[in-house]
Amino acid sequence: MKKLTATDAVFIGLAAMLGAGVFVVFGPAAALAGAWFPVAIALAGLVAYLNAATIAQLAAAVTRSGGTYAYGRHYLGNTWGFLAGASFLVGKIGSAAAIALTFANYLTPDSPILTAALSVVVMAAINIAGINRTAFGSKVLATITIGFLAVFILAALFSAPAHSPLPAGDPVGIFGAAALFFFAFAGYARVATLGGEVESSEKNVPRAIRISLAIVFAIYLALGLLLSLKLGGELGNSLTPLADLATHSLNGVSPLSISPFAAVAALGSLLALLAGMSRTAAEMASDGELPRFLASKIRTGAPAMAEILISFLVILLVLSGSILLTIGLSSFAILSYYAIANLAAYRQPAVESSRPKWLNLAGLVLCVGLALSVPPAGLLLGFAILFLALFLRWGLRVLR
């Protein structure tokens, strides 16, 4: 099987990050942070950068697929590795459900659940067909999305500013808003989970992570500043901020014209999400942390049984119909995942990396702080699911 190039990995990261988040998180985040909204974007970007550097640090030394699951097992022990893997799967199942629902709400608002479920089935089928088809699909979808956002940003720059600015807001709300924004940034982890399938992964995975994150941060910061300037106080009440910007700022452009691009971006993110989750589940299964049958791969190299099970769980969560709940759950679990990554990097022998250890500690503290700042429903649900996962793991080991 042909391995992924560095360019392939960059596009998988871009497709993963430029998904549903860019079309939905700006409104709820502005409602929490008010005029502090741009600071929340910068904080989320800082946390994402620290975590990306940590993942790059670890990926250079541990080249097997699985991301922080593999790093946690290597440097902290099997239980920490399991908790990282469980956090990743829980968080990304939540992300996939939110993305599928966003795709469906833009495309078929009258029957979102059915369309969301079908989108999961189609994207899973592409992944099962092979990782190189996933890379090609990610290139196409990411290119379309970046082109649209670039034209959209340039066009909106010349429109009139809002009549009313964002409210002053509460500085404490910065952390909750940053946690929501982290949902939109977190896609670069999907590059690390594909580590074993990337050419010269010790060099190309860290490079792909840095490049894709830098591109996406520039796009999100530009969009955030533009939305706060052009929509002002209306932004905090919007779940479709780009469509609202089209209505208020772009004369003659229907908000419905945004729907196809939102749908394409969501599909690109969903495609990369499912690929990363299935491979992490397969790695956990090969280590005995999940049922062994999930580790089996078909002729294309895809872990088909893991892909099918993950897709089934995503569809179950889609049935809730709640985008904001799934975003909160995703943010909590993924920030927990990165907290473990930073702890693993802190424990990494100094001879394997010259990166200062205080940066790992800074990433750890910020991840924990943002994880505890997500909306209460997502926080409680995330705690409950991860505790249940650890309990079931302990129970299964006692019975063996």
SULGI-V852023 format. One line per field, one symbol per residue. psi: psi as a letter, one per 40 degrees, with the letter a starting at -180 (. if undefined). A space follows every 50 residues. Layout:
psi->???
This chain:
psi->hhiiiddddddddddddfbdddededddddddebeedddddddddddddd dddddddddddheiiebdddddddddiddddddddddddddddddddddd dddddddgeegdddddddddddddddddeidddddddddddddddddddd dddddddeiiiidhiiidihddeddddddddddddeeeddddeedeehhf dddddddddddddddddddddddddddddddbdedeehegdddddddddg hehiddedddddddddddddddddddddddddddddeeeihdeeeiiade ehgdddddddddddddddedehddddddddddddddddddddddddehid eeiehhdddddddddddddddeeiiddddddddddddddddddddddde.
